[in-house]
């Protein structure tokens, strides 16, 4: 099992090590875009709605349950 994991990681490290400069720049660009999409946009466009409206996890779960059951009743 450990040997397989070691082989798996060595495959990727050797592959990245042998990339051309263009390939390395493209991977850096991909990681920057992913960082912007998942970190920066989450902070500004997806606020913690449940955390600001409810104090306990029970209140949060009841709210979600009510929302989901109302939507399912509309679809029926």
N, CA, C and O atoms as a GROMACS GRO file, in nm:
protein
  304
    1UNK      N    1   0.083  -0.120   0.000
    1UNK     CA    2   0.000   0.000   0.000
    1UNK      C    3   0.087   0.126   0.000
    1UNK      O    4   0.066   0.217  -0.080
    2UNK      N    5   0.186   0.130   0.090
    2UNK     CA    6   0.273   0.248   0.096
    2UNK      C    7   0.356   0.260  -0.030
    2UNK      O    8   0.389   0.370  -0.074
    3UNK      N    9   0.390   0.146  -0.088
    3UNK     CA   10   0.469   0.147  -0.212
    3UNK      C   11   0.388   0.209  -0.326
    3UNK      O   12   0.441   0.285  -0.407
    4UNK      N   13   0.260   0.176  -0.332
    4UNK     CA   14   0.173   0.231  -0.436
    4UNK      C   15   0.158   0.381  -0.421
    4UNK      O   16   0.158   0.454  -0.520
    5UNK      N   17   0.145   0.428  -0.299
    5UNK     CA   18   0.132   0.572  -0.275
    5UNK      C   19   0.261   0.643  -0.314
    5UNK      O   20   0.258   0.751  -0.373
    6UNK      N   21   0.373   0.582  -0.281
    6UNK     CA   22   0.502   0.640  -0.316
    6UNK      C   23   0.518   0.647  -0.468
    6UNK      O   24   0.566   0.748  -0.520
    7UNK      N   25   0.478   0.543  -0.538
    7UNK     CA   26   0.485   0.542  -0.684
    7UNK      C   27   0.393   0.649  -0.743
    7UNK      O   28   0.429   0.717  -0.839
    8UNK      N   29   0.274   0.662  -0.684
    8UNK     CA   30   0.177   0.761  -0.731
    8UNK      C   31   0.234   0.902  -0.722
    8UNK      O   32   0.228   0.978  -0.818
    9UNK      N   33   0.290   0.938  -0.607
    9UNK     CA   34   0.344   1.072  -0.589
    9UNK      C   35   0.470   1.094  -0.672
    9UNK      O   36   0.492   1.204  -0.722
   10UNK      N   37   0.552   0.991  -0.688
   10UNK     CA   38   0.672   1.008  -0.770
   10UNK      C   39   0.636   1.030  -0.916
   10UNK      O   40   0.706   1.102  -0.988
   11UNK      N   41   0.528   0.968  -0.962
   11UNK     CA   42   0.481   0.988  -1.098
   11UNK      C   43   0.448   1.135  -1.123
   11UNK      O   44   0.489   1.191  -1.224
   12UNK      N   45   0.375   1.196  -1.031
   12UNK     CA   46   0.337   1.336  -1.047
   12UNK      C   47   0.454   1.430  -1.028
   12UNK      O   48   0.467   1.528  -1.103
   13UNK      N   49   0.541   1.404  -0.931
   13UNK     CA   50   0.654   1.494  -0.911
   13UNK      C   51   0.749   1.490  -1.030
   13UNK      O   52   0.801   1.594  -1.070
   14UNK      N   53   0.773   1.373  -1.086
   14UNK     CA   54   0.858   1.364  -1.205
   14UNK      C   55   0.792   1.432  -1.325
   14UNK      O   56   0.859   1.496  -1.405
   15UNK      N   57   0.662   1.417  -1.337
   15UNK     CA   58   0.590   1.481  -1.447
   15UNK      C   59   0.596   1.632  -1.438
   15UNK      O   60   0.619   1.698  -1.539
   16UNK      N   61   0.576   1.688  -1.319
   16UNK     CA   62   0.582   1.833  -1.304
   16UNK      C   63   0.725   1.884  -1.319
   16UNK      O   64   0.747   1.994  -1.369
   17UNK      N   65   0.821   1.805  -1.277
   17UNK     CA   66   0.961   1.844  -1.288
   17UNK      C   67   1.003   1.852  -1.434
   17UNK      O   68   1.088   1.934  -1.470
   18UNK      N   69   0.946   1.768  -1.518
   18UNK     CA   70   0.984   1.764  -1.659
   18UNK      C   71   0.900   1.854  -1.748
   18UNK      O   72   0.914   1.850  -1.871
   19UNK      N   73   0.812   1.935  -1.691
   19UNK     CA   74   0.730   2.025  -1.772
   19UNK      C   75   0.814   2.136  -1.833
   19UNK      O   76   0.917   2.175  -1.778
   20UNK      N   77   0.769   2.184  -1.945
   20UNK     CA   78   0.834   2.300  -2.006
   20UNK      C   79   0.797   2.425  -1.928
   20UNK      O   80   0.710   2.421  -1.841
   21UNK      N   81   0.861   2.535  -1.958
   21UNK     CA   82   0.830   2.660  -1.888
   21UNK      C   83   0.688   2.705  -1.917
   21UNK      O   84   0.621   2.762  -1.830
   22UNK      N   85   0.641   2.679  -2.038
   22UNK     CA   86   0.502   2.714  -2.072
   22UNK      C   87   0.405   2.633  -1.988
   22UNK      O   88   0.307   2.687  -1.936
   23UNK      N   89   0.432   2.504  -1.974
   23UNK     CA   90   0.344   2.419  -1.893
   23UNK      C   91   0.342   2.462  -1.748
   23UNK      O   92   0.236   2.461  -1.686
   24UNK      N   93   0.456   2.499  -1.693
   24UNK     CA   94   0.462   2.544  -1.554
   24UNK      C   95   0.384   2.674  -1.536
   24UNK      O   96   0.314   2.692  -1.437
   25UNK      N   97   0.396   2.765  -1.634
   25UNK     CA   98   0.322   2.892  -1.626
   25UNK      C   99   0.172   2.868  -1.634
   25UNK      O  100   0.094   2.934  -1.566
   26UNK      N  101   0.131   2.773  -1.718
   26UNK     CA  102  -0.012   2.743  -1.730
   26UNK      C  103  -0.066   2.682  -1.601
   26UNK      O  104  -0.178   2.714  -1.560
   27UNK      N  105   0.011   2.594  -1.536
   27UNK     CA  106  -0.033   2.537  -1.409
   27UNK      C  107  -0.042   2.644  -1.301
   27UNK      O  108  -0.134   2.642  -1.220
   28UNK      N  109   0.052   2.737  -1.299
   28UNK     CA  110   0.045   2.848  -1.203
   28UNK      C  111  -0.081   2.930  -1.228
   28UNK      O  112  -0.149   2.970  -1.134
   29UNK      N  113  -0.111   2.956  -1.354
   29UNK     CA  114  -0.233   3.030  -1.390
   29UNK      C  115  -0.358   2.954  -1.345
   29UNK      O  116  -0.452   3.016  -1.296
   30UNK      N  117  -0.359   2.824  -1.361
   30UNK     CA  118  -0.473   2.743  -1.318
   30UNK      C  119  -0.491   2.750  -1.166
   30UNK      O  120  -0.603   2.766  -1.118
   31UNK      N  121  -0.381   2.740  -1.092
   31UNK     CA  122  -0.391   2.747  -0.946
   31UNK      C  123  -0.436   2.885  -0.899
   31UNK      O  124  -0.510   2.895  -0.801
   32UNK      N  125  -0.392   2.990  -0.965
   32UNK     CA  126  -0.436   3.125  -0.930
   32UNK      C  127  -0.586   3.140  -0.955
   32UNK      O  128  -0.658   3.196  -0.873
   33UNK      N  129  -0.633   3.090  -1.069
   33UNK     CA  130  -0.776   3.097  -1.099
   33UNK      C  131  -0.859   3.018  -0.999
   33UNK      O  132  -0.964   3.065  -0.955
   34UNK      N  133  -0.813   2.900  -0.962
   34UNK     CA  134  -0.885   2.820  -0.863
   34UNK      C  135  -0.890   2.890  -0.728
   34UNK      O  136  -0.992   2.889  -0.660
   35UNK      N  137  -0.779   2.951  -0.690
   35UNK     CA  138  -0.776   3.026  -0.565
   35UNK      C  139  -0.876   3.140  -0.568
   35UNK      O  140  -0.949   3.161  -0.471
   36UNK      N  141  -0.881   3.214  -0.678
   36UNK     CA  142  -0.977   3.324  -0.689
   36UNK      C  143  -1.120   3.272  -0.685
   36UNK      O  144  -1.205   3.329  -0.617
   37UNK      N  145  -1.146   3.164  -0.757
   37UNK     CA  146  -1.283   3.112  -0.762
   37UNK      C  147  -1.331   3.061  -0.627
   37UNK      O  148  -1.444   3.092  -0.587
   38UNK      N  149  -1.249   2.985  -0.557
   38UNK     CA  150  -1.296   2.919  -0.436
   38UNK      C  151  -1.273   2.998  -0.309
   38UNK      O  152  -1.343   2.974  -0.210
   39UNK      N  153  -1.180   3.089  -0.306
   39UNK     CA  154  -1.152   3.162  -0.183
   39UNK      C  155  -1.206   3.305  -0.190
   39UNK      O  156  -1.286   3.345  -0.105
   40UNK      N  157  -1.164   3.379  -0.288
   40UNK     CA  158  -1.202   3.520  -0.297
   40UNK      C  159  -1.351   3.535  -0.324
   40UNK      O  160  -1.419   3.613  -0.257
   41UNK      N  161  -1.403   3.463  -0.422
   41UNK     CA  162  -1.546   3.476  -0.454
   41UNK      C  163  -1.636   3.427  -0.342
   41UNK      O  164  -1.745   3.481  -0.322
   42UNK      N  165  -1.593   3.325  -0.269
   42UNK     CA  166  -1.674   3.275  -0.157
   42UNK      C  167  -1.688   3.380  -0.050
   42UNK      O  168  -1.795   3.395   0.009
   43UNK      N  169  -1.582   3.453  -0.024
   43UNK     CA  170  -1.586   3.556   0.080
   43UNK      C  171  -1.686   3.665   0.045
   43UNK      O  172  -1.762   3.710   0.131
   44UNK      N  173  -1.687   3.710  -0.082
   44UNK     CA  174  -1.771   3.823  -0.121
   44UNK      C  175  -1.912   3.786  -0.163
   44UNK      O  176  -2.005   3.863  -0.138
   45UNK      N  177  -1.931   3.672  -0.225
   45UNK     CA  178  -2.062   3.640  -0.282
   45UNK      C  179  -2.141   3.535  -0.206
   45UNK      O  180  -2.261   3.519  -0.233
   46UNK      N  181  -2.080   3.464  -0.114
   46UNK     CA  182  -2.150   3.360  -0.041
   46UNK      C  183  -2.132   3.382   0.110
   46UNK      O  184  -2.053   3.312   0.173
   47UNK      N  185  -2.204   3.478   0.166
   47UNK     CA  186  -2.188   3.504   0.309
   47UNK      C  187  -2.244   3.390   0.394
   47UNK      O  188  -2.320   3.306   0.344
   48UNK      N  189  -2.207   3.387   0.519
   48UNK     CA  190  -2.254   3.284   0.611
   48UNK      C  191  -2.396   3.321   0.657
   48UNK      O  192  -2.415   3.378   0.765
   49UNK      N  193  -2.493   3.289   0.574
   49UNK     CA  194  -2.632   3.327   0.600
   49UNK      C  195  -2.686   3.261   0.726
   49UNK      O  196  -2.744   3.328   0.811
   50UNK      N  197  -2.667   3.132   0.739
   50UNK     CA  198  -2.721   3.061   0.855
   50UNK      C  199  -2.653   3.104   0.984
   50UNK      O  200  -2.718   3.114   1.088
   51UNK      N  201  -2.524   3.129   0.979
   51UNK     CA  202  -2.451   3.170   1.098
   51UNK      C  203  -2.495   3.305   1.149
   51UNK      O  204  -2.491   3.331   1.270
   52UNK      N  205  -2.538   3.392   1.059
   52UNK     CA  206  -2.580   3.526   1.101
   52UNK      C  207  -2.726   3.528   1.147
   52UNK      O  208  -2.765   3.618   1.222
   53UNK      N  209  -2.806   3.433   1.103
   53UNK     CA  210  -2.950   3.433   1.138
   53UNK      C  211  -2.984   3.347   1.259
   53UNK      O  212  -3.078   3.377   1.331
   54UNK      N  213  -2.907   3.240   1.282
   54UNK     CA  214  -2.943   3.144   1.386
   54UNK      C  215  -2.825   3.118   1.478
   54UNK      O  216  -2.709   3.130   1.438
   55UNK      N  217  -2.857   3.084   1.603
   55UNK     CA  218  -2.752   3.062   1.702
   55UNK      C  219  -2.713   2.915   1.716
   55UNK      O  220  -2.594   2.884   1.727
   56UNK      N  221  -2.809   2.826   1.717
   56UNK     CA  222  -2.779   2.685   1.741
   56UNK      C  223  -2.791   2.605   1.612
   56UNK      O  224  -2.854   2.649   1.516
   57UNK      N  225  -2.730   2.489   1.612
   57UNK     CA  226  -2.737   2.403   1.494
   57UNK      C  227  -2.878   2.346   1.475
   57UNK      O  228  -2.918   2.315   1.363
   58UNK      N  229  -2.952   2.334   1.584
   58UNK     CA  230  -3.090   2.285   1.572
   58UNK      C  231  -3.177   2.384   1.497
   58UNK      O  232  -3.258   2.345   1.413
   59UNK      N  233  -3.161   2.512   1.527
   59UNK     CA  234  -3.237   2.615   1.455
   59UNK      C  235  -3.200   2.616   1.307
   59UNK      O  236  -3.286   2.632   1.221
   60UNK      N  237  -3.072   2.600   1.279
   60UNK     CA  238  -3.026   2.597   1.139
   60UNK      C  239  -3.086   2.478   1.066
   60UNK      O  240  -3.133   2.492   0.953
   61UNK      N  241  -3.083   2.360   1.128
   61UNK     CA  242  -3.136   2.241   1.062
   61UNK      C  243  -3.287   2.250   1.042
   61UNK      O  244  -3.338   2.205   0.940
   62UNK      N  245  -3.358   2.307   1.139
   62UNK     CA  246  -3.503   2.325   1.123
   62UNK      C  247  -3.534   2.420   1.008
   62UNK      O  248  -3.628   2.396   0.932
   63UNK      N  249  -3.458   2.526   0.995
   63UNK     CA  250  -3.478   2.620   0.885
   63UNK      C  251  -3.457   2.552   0.750
   63UNK      O  252  -3.539   2.567   0.660
   64UNK      N  253  -3.348   2.477   0.738
   64UNK     CA  254  -3.319   2.407   0.612
   64UNK      C  255  -3.427   2.304   0.582
   64UNK      O  256  -3.470   2.291   0.467
   65UNK      N  257  -3.472   2.232   0.683
   65UNK     CA  258  -3.577   2.133   0.664
   65UNK      C  259  -3.705   2.199   0.615
   65UNK      O  260  -3.770   2.148   0.524
   66UNK      N  261  -3.741   2.312   0.674
   66UNK     CA  262  -3.861   2.384   0.630
   66UNK      C  263  -3.849   2.432   0.486
   66UNK      O  264  -3.943   2.420   0.408
   67UNK      N  265  -3.735   2.485   0.451
   67UNK     CA  266  -3.714   2.534   0.314
   67UNK      C  267  -3.724   2.418   0.215
   67UNK      O  268  -3.788   2.431   0.111
   68UNK      N  269  -3.660   2.307   0.246
   68UNK     CA  270  -3.662   2.193   0.154
   68UNK      C  271  -3.801   2.132   0.140
   68UNK      O  272  -3.840   2.094   0.030
   69UNK      N  273  -3.875   2.123   0.249
   69UNK     CA  274  -4.009   2.064   0.238
   69UNK      C  275  -4.105   2.157   0.167
   69UNK      O  276  -4.196   2.110   0.099
   70UNK      N  277  -4.088   2.288   0.182
   70UNK     CA  278  -4.174   2.382   0.108
   70UNK      C  279  -4.148   2.372  -0.041
   70UNK      O  280  -4.242   2.377  -0.121
   71UNK      N  281  -4.023   2.358  -0.080
   71UNK     CA  282  -3.990   2.346  -0.222
   71UNK      C  283  -4.040   2.214  -0.279
   71UNK      O  284  -4.084   2.210  -0.394
   72UNK      N  285  -4.034   2.107  -0.201
   72UNK     CA  286  -4.081   1.979  -0.252
   72UNK      C  287  -4.234   1.978  -0.264
   72UNK      O  288  -4.288   1.912  -0.352
   73UNK      N  289  -4.302   2.050  -0.177
   73UNK     CA  290  -4.449   2.060  -0.187
   73UNK      C  291  -4.490   2.137  -0.310
   73UNK      O  292  -4.591   2.105  -0.373
   74UNK      N  293  -4.412   2.240  -0.347
   74UNK     CA  294  -4.442   2.317  -0.466
   74UNK      C  295  -4.423   2.234  -0.593
   74UNK      O  296  -4.496   2.250  -0.691
   75UNK      N  297  -4.325   2.145  -0.590
   75UNK     CA  298  -4.296   2.063  -0.708
   75UNK      C  299  -4.394   1.948  -0.725
   75UNK      O  300  -4.404   1.892  -0.834
   76UNK      N  301  -4.466   1.912  -0.621
   76UNK     CA  302  -4.561   1.799  -0.630
   76UNK      C  303  -4.688   1.836  -0.696
   76UNK      O  304  -4.777   1.752  -0.710
   0.00000   0.00000   0.00000
